Amino acid sequence: MDNNEHIAEKHFLQRLDFYYQTTAIYSIVLLAYSLLKGTIEGGKVTISIIDPISILLAIFIIGTLISLAYNLSKRREIIIGSDYIIFRAGKKRKKYLISEIEKISITVDRAVRFRSKFRMVLIKVPSRKRAVWIRLTSYHNDKELAEAMIELKRQVGRQ
């Protein structure tokens, strides 16, 4: 790779906000439930932790933290260059040149209510049995990623 190719690369890291938000919400609910379930006797607050709901919330918190740690270790990333796309997850890297890509489709799903446009990208590569699906909102700078995918689609169409 020469220096110009490095400059043209765009990096898009996977969003992990969901895990942080979920952990925070479960922790607040566990704290509020424990305080409501506890008692105040003689100026001391007694918190009941050995309770089925408290244990269930604690399991959710631990599960979310384990998922967060796993996804942090993977560090999924999409790297888009001038004539290639790289999918990186942990130490694995899979590079597809524009000449190897058969088709790129960008779909809009209006069934999802929380966003006006929910975009998915399908990349069909003949060497793979199944197509690569990318949910654009799962990555930081999803609008810039969508623009980069549209540009890649134009390049694939020119071949």
Rosetta constraint file for C-alpha pairs under 8 A:
AtomPair CA 1 CA 5 HARMONIC 6.13 0.50
AtomPair CA 1 CA 6 HARMONIC 6.96 0.50
AtomPair CA 2 CA 6 HARMONIC 6.69 0.50
AtomPair CA 3 CA 7 HARMONIC 6.49 0.50
AtomPair CA 4 CA 8 HARMONIC 6.43 0.50
AtomPair CA 5 CA 9 HARMONIC 6.55 0.50
AtomPair CA 5 CA 81 HARMONIC 6.89 0.50
AtomPair CA 5 CA 82 HARMONIC 6.88 0.50
AtomPair CA 6 CA 81 HARMONIC 7.80 0.50
AtomPair CA 8 CA 81 HARMONIC 5.83 0.50
AtomPair CA 8 CA 82 HARMONIC 6.24 0.50
AtomPair CA 9 CA 79 HARMONIC 6.47 0.50
AtomPair CA 9 CA 80 HARMONIC 5.49 0.50
AtomPair CA 9 CA 81 HARMONIC 4.38 0.50
AtomPair CA 9 CA 82 HARMONIC 7.01 0.50
AtomPair CA 10 CA 79 HARMONIC 5.56 0.50
AtomPair CA 10 CA 80 HARMONIC 5.17 0.50
AtomPair CA 10 CA 81 HARMONIC 6.48 0.50
AtomPair CA 11 CA 77 HARMONIC 6.84 0.50
AtomPair CA 11 CA 78 HARMONIC 5.91 0.50
AtomPair CA 11 CA 79 HARMONIC 4.61 0.50
AtomPair CA 11 CA 80 HARMONIC 6.64 0.50
AtomPair CA 12 CA 77 HARMONIC 5.51 0.50
AtomPair CA 12 CA 78 HARMONIC 5.15 0.50
AtomPair CA 12 CA 79 HARMONIC 6.36 0.50
AtomPair CA 12 CA 139 HARMONIC 6.06 0.50
AtomPair CA 12 CA 140 HARMONIC 5.89 0.50
AtomPair CA 12 CA 141 HARMONIC 6.97 0.50
AtomPair CA 12 CA 145 HARMONIC 7.15 0.50
AtomPair CA 13 CA 75 HARMONIC 7.24 0.50
AtomPair CA 13 CA 76 HARMONIC 6.17 0.50
AtomPair CA 13 CA 77 HARMONIC 4.48 0.50
AtomPair CA 13 CA 78 HARMONIC 6.61 0.50
AtomPair CA 13 CA 139 HARMONIC 5.58 0.50
AtomPair CA 13 CA 140 HARMONIC 5.79 0.50
AtomPair CA 14 CA 75 HARMONIC 7.11 0.50
AtomPair CA 14 CA 76 HARMONIC 5.57 0.50
AtomPair CA 14 CA 77 HARMONIC 5.91 0.50
AtomPair CA 14 CA 138 HARMONIC 5.80 0.50
AtomPair CA 14 CA 139 HARMONIC 4.25 0.50
AtomPair CA 14 CA 140 HARMONIC 6.20 0.50
AtomPair CA 15 CA 138 HARMONIC 5.45 0.50
AtomPair CA 15 CA 139 HARMONIC 4.99 0.50
AtomPair CA 15 CA 140 HARMONIC 5.77 0.50
AtomPair CA 16 CA 20 HARMONIC 6.99 0.50
AtomPair CA 16 CA 68 HARMONIC 7.31 0.50
AtomPair CA 16 CA 71 HARMONIC 7.72 0.50
AtomPair CA 17 CA 21 HARMONIC 6.14 0.50
AtomPair CA 18 CA 22 HARMONIC 5.97 0.50
AtomPair CA 19 CA 23 HARMONIC 6.06 0.50
AtomPair CA 19 CA 64 HARMONIC 6.24 0.50
AtomPair CA 19 CA 65 HARMONIC 7.38 0.50
AtomPair CA 19 CA 67 HARMONIC 7.65 0.50
AtomPair CA 19 CA 68 HARMONIC 5.90 0.50
AtomPair CA 20 CA 24 HARMONIC 6.19 0.50
AtomPair CA 20 CA 68 HARMONIC 7.82 0.50
AtomPair CA 21 CA 25 HARMONIC 6.14 0.50
AtomPair CA 22 CA 26 HARMONIC 6.08 0.50
AtomPair CA 22 CA 64 HARMONIC 7.28 0.50
AtomPair CA 23 CA 27 HARMONIC 6.03 0.50
AtomPair CA 23 CA 61 HARMONIC 5.63 0.50
AtomPair CA 23 CA 64 HARMONIC 6.30 0.50
AtomPair CA 23 CA 65 HARMONIC 7.04 0.50
AtomPair CA 24 CA 28 HARMONIC 6.17 0.50
AtomPair CA 25 CA 29 HARMONIC 6.15 0.50
AtomPair CA 26 CA 30 HARMONIC 6.03 0.50
AtomPair CA 26 CA 57 HARMONIC 6.47 0.50
AtomPair CA 26 CA 60 HARMONIC 7.32 0.50
AtomPair CA 26 CA 61 HARMONIC 6.21 0.50
AtomPair CA 27 CA 31 HARMONIC 6.11 0.50
AtomPair CA 27 CA 57 HARMONIC 7.86 0.50
AtomPair CA 27 CA 61 HARMONIC 6.92 0.50
AtomPair CA 28 CA 32 HARMONIC 6.05 0.50
AtomPair CA 29 CA 33 HARMONIC 5.92 0.50
AtomPair CA 29 CA 57 HARMONIC 8.00 0.50
AtomPair CA 30 CA 34 HARMONIC 5.97 0.50
AtomPair CA 30 CA 54 HARMONIC 6.23 0.50
AtomPair CA 30 CA 57 HARMONIC 6.17 0.50
AtomPair CA 30 CA 58 HARMONIC 7.41 0.50
AtomPair CA 31 CA 35 HARMONIC 6.15 0.50
AtomPair CA 32 CA 36 HARMONIC 6.12 0.50
AtomPair CA 33 CA 37 HARMONIC 5.91 0.50
AtomPair CA 33 CA 54 HARMONIC 7.52 0.50
AtomPair CA 34 CA 38 HARMONIC 5.85 0.50
AtomPair CA 34 CA 47 HARMONIC 5.65 0.50
AtomPair CA 34 CA 48 HARMONIC 5.86 0.50
AtomPair CA 34 CA 49 HARMONIC 6.60 0.50
AtomPair CA 34 CA 54 HARMONIC 7.15 0.50
AtomPair CA 35 CA 39 HARMONIC 7.72 0.50
AtomPair CA 35 CA 47 HARMONIC 6.07 0.50
AtomPair CA 35 CA 48 HARMONIC 7.94 0.50
AtomPair CA 37 CA 47 HARMONIC 6.99 0.50
AtomPair CA 37 CA 48 HARMONIC 6.33 0.50
AtomPair CA 38 CA 45 HARMONIC 6.90 0.50
AtomPair CA 38 CA 46 HARMONIC 5.20 0.50
AtomPair CA 38 CA 47 HARMONIC 4.30 0.50
AtomPair CA 38 CA 48 HARMONIC 5.28 0.50
AtomPair CA 39 CA 45 HARMONIC 5.82 0.50
AtomPair CA 39 CA 46 HARMONIC 5.17 0.50
AtomPair CA 39 CA 47 HARMONIC 6.79 0.50
AtomPair CA 40 CA 44 HARMONIC 5.52 0.50
AtomPair CA 40 CA 45 HARMONIC 4.56 0.50
AtomPair CA 40 CA 46 HARMONIC 6.17 0.50
AtomPair CA 41 CA 45 HARMONIC 6.59 0.50
AtomPair CA 41 CA 46 HARMONIC 7.58 0.50
AtomPair CA 49 CA 54 HARMONIC 5.94 0.50
AtomPair CA 49 CA 55 HARMONIC 7.37 0.50
AtomPair CA 50 CA 54 HARMONIC 6.84 0.50
AtomPair CA 50 CA 55 HARMONIC 6.88 0.50
AtomPair CA 51 CA 55 HARMONIC 6.10 0.50
AtomPair CA 52 CA 56 HARMONIC 6.10 0.50
AtomPair CA 53 CA 57 HARMONIC 6.15 0.50
AtomPair CA 54 CA 58 HARMONIC 6.09 0.50
AtomPair CA 55 CA 59 HARMONIC 6.15 0.50
AtomPair CA 56 CA 60 HARMONIC 6.33 0.50
AtomPair CA 57 CA 61 HARMONIC 6.24 0.50
AtomPair CA 58 CA 62 HARMONIC 6.15 0.50
AtomPair CA 59 CA 63 HARMONIC 5.98 0.50
AtomPair CA 60 CA 64 HARMONIC 6.06 0.50
AtomPair CA 61 CA 65 HARMONIC 6.18 0.50
AtomPair CA 62 CA 66 HARMONIC 6.15 0.50
AtomPair CA 63 CA 67 HARMONIC 6.21 0.50
AtomPair CA 64 CA 68 HARMONIC 6.09 0.50
AtomPair CA 65 CA 69 HARMONIC 6.12 0.50
AtomPair CA 66 CA 70 HARMONIC 6.17 0.50
AtomPair CA 67 CA 71 HARMONIC 6.15 0.50
AtomPair CA 68 CA 72 HARMONIC 5.99 0.50
AtomPair CA 69 CA 73 HARMONIC 6.17 0.50
AtomPair CA 70 CA 74 HARMONIC 6.35 0.50
AtomPair CA 71 CA 75 HARMONIC 6.19 0.50
AtomPair CA 71 CA 76 HARMONIC 7.59 0.50
AtomPair CA 73 CA 90 HARMONIC 6.54 0.50
AtomPair CA 74 CA 89 HARMONIC 5.12 0.50
AtomPair CA 74 CA 90 HARMONIC 4.19 0.50
AtomPair CA 74 CA 91 HARMONIC 7.94 0.50
AtomPair CA 75 CA 88 HARMONIC 7.73 0.50
AtomPair CA 75 CA 89 HARMONIC 5.77 0.50
AtomPair CA 75 CA 90 HARMONIC 5.71 0.50
AtomPair CA 76 CA 87 HARMONIC 7.55 0.50
AtomPair CA 76 CA 88 HARMONIC 5.55 0.50
AtomPair CA 76 CA 89 HARMONIC 4.33 0.50
AtomPair CA 76 CA 90 HARMONIC 6.70 0.50
AtomPair CA 77 CA 87 HARMONIC 6.09 0.50
AtomPair CA 77 CA 88 HARMONIC 5.08 0.50
AtomPair CA 77 CA 89 HARMONIC 6.46 0.50
AtomPair CA 78 CA 85 HARMONIC 7.18 0.50
AtomPair CA 78 CA 86 HARMONIC 5.77 0.50
AtomPair CA 78 CA 87 HARMONIC 4.86 0.50
AtomPair CA 78 CA 88 HARMONIC 6.22 0.50
AtomPair CA 79 CA 85 HARMONIC 5.76 0.50
AtomPair CA 79 CA 86 HARMONIC 4.94 0.50
AtomPair CA 79 CA 87 HARMONIC 6.50 0.50
AtomPair CA 79 CA 88 HARMONIC 7.70 0.50
AtomPair CA 80 CA 84 HARMONIC 6.16 0.50
AtomPair CA 80 CA 85 HARMONIC 4.55 0.50
AtomPair CA 80 CA 86 HARMONIC 6.35 0.50
AtomPair CA 80 CA 148 HARMONIC 7.33 0.50
AtomPair CA 81 CA 85 HARMONIC 6.07 0.50
AtomPair CA 83 CA 97 HARMONIC 6.03 0.50
AtomPair CA 83 CA 98 HARMONIC 5.43 0.50
AtomPair CA 83 CA 152 HARMONIC 7.88 0.50
AtomPair CA 84 CA 95 HARMONIC 6.87 0.50
AtomPair CA 84 CA 96 HARMONIC 5.59 0.50
AtomPair CA 84 CA 97 HARMONIC 4.24 0.50
AtomPair CA 84 CA 98 HARMONIC 5.40 0.50
AtomPair CA 85 CA 95 HARMONIC 5.82 0.50
AtomPair CA 85 CA 96 HARMONIC 5.40 0.50
AtomPair CA 85 CA 97 HARMONIC 6.51 0.50
AtomPair CA 85 CA 98 HARMONIC 7.69 0.50
AtomPair CA 86 CA 93 HARMONIC 6.59 0.50
AtomPair CA 86 CA 94 HARMONIC 5.51 0.50
AtomPair CA 86 CA 95 HARMONIC 4.33 0.50
AtomPair CA 86 CA 96 HARMONIC 6.31 0.50
AtomPair CA 87 CA 93 HARMONIC 5.74 0.50
AtomPair CA 87 CA 94 HARMONIC 5.25 0.50
AtomPair CA 87 CA 95 HARMONIC 6.53 0.50
AtomPair CA 88 CA 92 HARMONIC 5.73 0.50
AtomPair CA 88 CA 93 HARMONIC 4.51 0.50
AtomPair CA 88 CA 94 HARMONIC 6.52 0.50
AtomPair CA 89 CA 93 HARMONIC 6.63 0.50
AtomPair CA 96 CA 100 HARMONIC 6.26 0.50
AtomPair CA 96 CA 101 HARMONIC 7.00 0.50
AtomPair CA 97 CA 101 HARMONIC 6.78 0.50
AtomPair CA 98 CA 152 HARMONIC 7.59 0.50
AtomPair CA 98 CA 155 HARMONIC 7.26 0.50
AtomPair CA 98 CA 156 HARMONIC 6.13 0.50
AtomPair CA 99 CA 156 HARMONIC 7.34 0.50
AtomPair CA 99 CA 159 HARMONIC 7.46 0.50
AtomPair CA 100 CA 125 HARMONIC 6.39 0.50
AtomPair CA 100 CA 126 HARMONIC 7.41 0.50
AtomPair CA 101 CA 123 HARMONIC 7.15 0.50
AtomPair CA 101 CA 124 HARMONIC 6.18 0.50
AtomPair CA 101 CA 125 HARMONIC 4.84 0.50
AtomPair CA 101 CA 126 HARMONIC 7.24 0.50
AtomPair CA 101 CA 156 HARMONIC 6.91 0.50
AtomPair CA 102 CA 123 HARMONIC 7.75 0.50
AtomPair CA 102 CA 124 HARMONIC 5.53 0.50
AtomPair CA 102 CA 125 HARMONIC 5.42 0.50
AtomPair CA 102 CA 126 HARMONIC 6.55 0.50
AtomPair CA 102 CA 156 HARMONIC 7.32 0.50
AtomPair CA 103 CA 122 HARMONIC 7.97 0.50
AtomPair CA 103 CA 123 HARMONIC 5.95 0.50
AtomPair CA 103 CA 124 HARMONIC 5.10 0.50
AtomPair CA 103 CA 125 HARMONIC 7.22 0.50
AtomPair CA 103 CA 153 HARMONIC 7.56 0.50
AtomPair CA 103 CA 156 HARMONIC 6.85 0.50
AtomPair CA 103 CA 157 HARMONIC 7.93 0.50
AtomPair CA 104 CA 121 HARMONIC 6.98 0.50
AtomPair CA 104 CA 122 HARMONIC 5.63 0.50
AtomPair CA 104 CA 123 HARMONIC 4.60 0.50
AtomPair CA 104 CA 124 HARMONIC 6.32 0.50
AtomPair CA 104 CA 152 HARMONIC 7.92 0.50
AtomPair CA 104 CA 153 HARMONIC 5.52 0.50
AtomPair CA 104 CA 156 HARMONIC 7.46 0.50
AtomPair CA 105 CA 121 HARMONIC 5.69 0.50
AtomPair CA 105 CA 122 HARMONIC 5.05 0.50
AtomPair CA 105 CA 123 HARMONIC 6.58 0.50
AtomPair CA 105 CA 153 HARMONIC 7.56 0.50
AtomPair CA 106 CA 119 HARMONIC 6.78 0.50
AtomPair CA 106 CA 120 HARMONIC 5.83 0.50
AtomPair CA 106 CA 121 HARMONIC 4.54 0.50
AtomPair CA 106 CA 122 HARMONIC 6.38 0.50
AtomPair CA 106 CA 150 HARMONIC 7.89 0.50
AtomPair CA 107 CA 119 HARMONIC 5.63 0.50
AtomPair CA 107 CA 120 HARMONIC 5.26 0.50
AtomPair CA 107 CA 121 HARMONIC 6.29 0.50
AtomPair CA 107 CA 122 HARMONIC 7.92 0.50
AtomPair CA 108 CA 117 HARMONIC 6.08 0.50
AtomPair CA 108 CA 118 HARMONIC 5.54 0.50
AtomPair CA 108 CA 119 HARMONIC 4.72 0.50
AtomPair CA 108 CA 120 HARMONIC 6.55 0.50
AtomPair CA 109 CA 117 HARMONIC 6.59 0.50
AtomPair CA 109 CA 118 HARMONIC 5.23 0.50
AtomPair CA 109 CA 119 HARMONIC 6.41 0.50
AtomPair CA 109 CA 120 HARMONIC 7.81 0.50
AtomPair CA 110 CA 116 HARMONIC 6.98 0.50
AtomPair CA 110 CA 117 HARMONIC 6.15 0.50
AtomPair CA 110 CA 118 HARMONIC 6.56 0.50
AtomPair CA 112 CA 116 HARMONIC 7.89 0.50
AtomPair CA 112 CA 117 HARMONIC 7.95 0.50
AtomPair CA 112 CA 118 HARMONIC 6.73 0.50
AtomPair CA 118 CA 136 HARMONIC 7.89 0.50
AtomPair CA 118 CA 137 HARMONIC 7.32 0.50
AtomPair CA 119 CA 135 HARMONIC 6.33 0.50
AtomPair CA 119 CA 136 HARMONIC 5.87 0.50
AtomPair CA 119 CA 137 HARMONIC 7.25 0.50
AtomPair CA 120 CA 133 HARMONIC 6.82 0.50
AtomPair CA 120 CA 134 HARMONIC 5.62 0.50
AtomPair CA 120 CA 135 HARMONIC 4.65 0.50
AtomPair CA 120 CA 136 HARMONIC 5.98 0.50
AtomPair CA 121 CA 132 HARMONIC 7.95 0.50
AtomPair CA 121 CA 133 HARMONIC 5.66 0.50
AtomPair CA 121 CA 134 HARMONIC 5.02 0.50
AtomPair CA 121 CA 135 HARMONIC 6.49 0.50
AtomPair CA 121 CA 136 HARMONIC 7.23 0.50
AtomPair CA 121 CA 149 HARMONIC 7.87 0.50
AtomPair CA 122 CA 131 HARMONIC 6.38 0.50
AtomPair CA 122 CA 132 HARMONIC 5.65 0.50
AtomPair CA 122 CA 133 HARMONIC 4.72 0.50
AtomPair CA 122 CA 134 HARMONIC 6.53 0.50
AtomPair CA 123 CA 131 HARMONIC 5.63 0.50
AtomPair CA 123 CA 132 HARMONIC 5.02 0.50
AtomPair CA 123 CA 133 HARMONIC 6.52 0.50
AtomPair CA 124 CA 128 HARMONIC 7.79 0.50
AtomPair CA 124 CA 130 HARMONIC 7.55 0.50
AtomPair CA 124 CA 131 HARMONIC 4.71 0.50
AtomPair CA 124 CA 132 HARMONIC 6.48 0.50
AtomPair CA 125 CA 131 HARMONIC 6.55 0.50
AtomPair CA 125 CA 132 HARMONIC 7.97 0.50
AtomPair CA 135 CA 139 HARMONIC 7.75 0.50
AtomPair CA 136 CA 142 HARMONIC 5.37 0.50
AtomPair CA 136 CA 143 HARMONIC 7.98 0.50
AtomPair CA 136 CA 145 HARMONIC 6.88 0.50
AtomPair CA 136 CA 146 HARMONIC 6.77 0.50
AtomPair CA 137 CA 142 HARMONIC 5.44 0.50
AtomPair CA 138 CA 142 HARMONIC 7.57 0.50
AtomPair CA 139 CA 145 HARMONIC 7.97 0.50
AtomPair CA 141 CA 145 HARMONIC 6.21 0.50
AtomPair CA 142 CA 146 HARMONIC 6.04 0.50
AtomPair CA 143 CA 147 HARMONIC 6.32 0.50
AtomPair CA 144 CA 148 HARMONIC 6.19 0.50
AtomPair CA 145 CA 149 HARMONIC 6.11 0.50
AtomPair CA 146 CA 150 HARMONIC 6.15 0.50
AtomPair CA 147 CA 151 HARMONIC 6.25 0.50
AtomPair CA 148 CA 152 HARMONIC 6.23 0.50
AtomPair CA 149 CA 153 HARMONIC 6.07 0.50
AtomPair CA 150 CA 154 HARMONIC 6.30 0.50
AtomPair CA 151 CA 155 HARMONIC 6.38 0.50
AtomPair CA 152 CA 156 HARMONIC 6.20 0.50
AtomPair CA 153 CA 157 HARMONIC 6.17 0.50
AtomPair CA 154 CA 158 HARMONIC 6.42 0.50
AtomPair CA 155 CA 159 HARMONIC 6.93 0.50
